[in-house]
Amino acid sequence: MKAGAGFVTACAILVASPASAQPQTGSRIDPNPGAVGAIDSTDEASTRRVMNIFGRCVAARRGRLAQEALALPLGGPAQLRAVDRAISNQDSCLGFGDRELRFNSLLLIGALAEYFVTERLPARDLQALAGLTDAQQDEMGLAPRTIHEDVATCVVRREPASAMAIIRSQPASDGEGAAIRRLLPQFGPCLPAGESVALNASTIRVFAAAGLYRLLSAGTRQGS
């Protein structure tokens, strides 16, 4: 396993425009599909779900910018700047009314990756990922550029089904928790000696999403 630069974390603040059109009273048609709904900022589970919905919404509406961000080294400063470009002027994804959203940009990167893996990339045999070696991954042009990129692809190769189960579950759900418990033991063997990463439910979900996206999107390009 190769060492590299650590995560650069950043927080962003998004404020929905008060001029956003309100849905017509009595209408049963969602005028802003995919956008954030109710927000309970005092509840961690609700906050995580809001971050996920917002990121997926941005990916759906700004696919090219989102993919450009995902192509950059995981968690590096260039990627965080690209994420800022992707979310600029996307207050429509916050839904209606005056609201402010604070989040770690890293979580948004994971949500962008989740959208493409679950909604855009063709279905593939996940077990094919389990057979990949470090050398084969490098031959695919996927040599890790940061330690976190290295760990993300490593844990996905060791337990691809659990990684997919994580990102197909709702954040903070029982299903997510069960899948995380299956994936968690794979992090130790994937860490280079003397290195460490901060792990919690949110960051494990980012690792799963980013690792799946990097491996599956590369396989799609090579097979096209």
N, C-alpha and C positions, 0 to 999 in steps of 0.2 A: 504493500500500500504506500502511496506517495503522500507526503505532507505538503501543505500549501497554505495560502492565506486563510485566516479565519473569517467568520461572518462580520460584515459591517452592518450594524443595525441602525435603523432610523425610524422615527415616528413621523407620521404625517397627519394633518388635520384637513378634513373635507367638510365643507359647509354647503348644504343644499340651498339653492337659490330660492328666496321667498317668492319669486315670480313664477315658480313652477306651477303649471296649471293643476288645479285640484280636480279629482275625478268627479264626474257629474253625480249628484245625489240620486240614489236609486239605480244607478247603472250597474249591471252585472258583468260588464266588460272591463277587464284590467287595462287601462290606457297606458300603462308603463310596465309591461311584462318583464320579469326578471329582476326588477329593482328591489331594494330593501323595503321590508314592511315595518312592522312595529319594532321599536328598539327599547330594551330595558338595560340602560347603561350600568345599573347596579348589579346585574347578574352576569357572571363570567360566561356561562354557557350561552346566554343570549348574545353576548358580545362576540363570541367566537363564531356563532352562526351568521351574524350580520356581516362580519368580515368575509366569510366564505361566499355569501350571496353577492356581496358587492364585487369581489374579485371575479367571480364567474360572470357577472353582468358586464364588467369592463372587457373581459376576454371576448364575450359574444359580440360586443358592439365595436371593439377596436382590435380585431384579430391580428392585423399586421403588426401594430405596435406591441401588442402583448407577446407575439412570437419573437419579435426582435429582442425584447427584454429577456425572454426565456433562453435565448441562444447565448447570452453572455454568462461569464463565470458566476456560479451560484453564490449569492450573497455578497458579491463584490461591489465596490462603489459604482462601477459602470452600469451594473444591472439595476441598482437602486435609482440611479438617474434616469434610466430608461423606463422604469416603472412610474416615476413621477410624470414623464411625458405621456405615458399611456392613460393615466388617470386624470390628467388635466382636462378641465371643462366637461367632466363626466358626472356632474352633480345629479343628472337625471337618474343615475343608478342608486342614488340615496333615497329615491322615492319622493313623496310629496311633503310640503311643509318646511318650516325652519328646523334644521337639525344639524348637529355637528358630530363628526365621527373621527375619533383618534385611534390610530392603530400602528403596529409595527409593520414596516414595509415588507419584511420577510414573510409574514403571514399572507400578504397579498400575492407574493410570488407563488406561494404554494397553491392558492386558489386559482390563479391563472393557469398553472400547470394542470390542476384537476380538471378544469373545463375542457381542455384539449384532449386529455387522456380519455375522459368519459363521454365526451360529446362529438369529437371531431376525428380522432384517430381510428382507423379500422381495427376491428377486434383481431387480436392475435393470441396464439397459444402462449400463455404466460410461462409455462414450464420450459419453453425454449430459452427464456432468460436465465433460468436456473443453471443451465449448462455452460453459460459464458464464463470464461476465465479472464483474468486481468489482461493477459496478452491478446486475447480475442477482442476484448473491449477496446484496447489500444488500436488494434488493426482496423476497427470500425471508425476510427477518427475520434474516439471518445476518451482519450487519455485525460484523466482528471486534472482540472486547472486550479482547484482549491481543495483543501482537505474535506470540506463539507460536500463538495461534488463527488469526491472519492467515496466518502461514507454513504452518501445517498444511493449511488449505483451499486455499491457493495451489498448493502442490506436488502435492496430490491432483488438482486440476483440470488441471494440466499433464501429469501422468503417472498417471492413475487405475489402469491395469492393473498397473503396477509396484507401486503402493501396496497393491493388493489381493493381489498375489503375495507381498509381504512378510508380511502378517498371516495368510496361509494356509499359510505355511511354518513349520517348527519353528525356534524361536530358535537361533541359532548354527549353522544348517545351511548347506550349500552353496547350496541354493535361496534362502535368505534373503540370503546374500551377493551372489548374482547379481542379485536384484531390487533390493537396496540400491544396487548400482553403477549401475543404470539410473535410479534415482530421485535419487541424490545431485546430479547436475548441475542439478536444478531448484531447489535451495535458493538458489543465488546470485541468480537473477533475482527470487526471492520476498522477499528481505530488503530492508527499507527502507534507504535510504542512512544510513550511520553506525551501523547496528545489527548485532549478531552474536548467534549462538546456538551453544551447545556441541553438536557433533554426534559421535555414535558409533553403533554398531549399535543399541544400546538406545534412544537418544533418537530416532533416525530411525524406528524401529518405532513409537514413541509418536506421532510426528507423522503417520505414515501411518494409524494406527488412529483417532486423534482426528479427523483431517480427513475420513476416510471416514464415520465415525459422524455427524459434524455435518451433512454434506451429504446423506447417504442417509436419515438419520432425518427430516430436515426435508422431503425430497421425499416420503417416505412419509406424513407428516402432511398435506401439502398435497394429496396425491392421494386421501386417504381421504374 
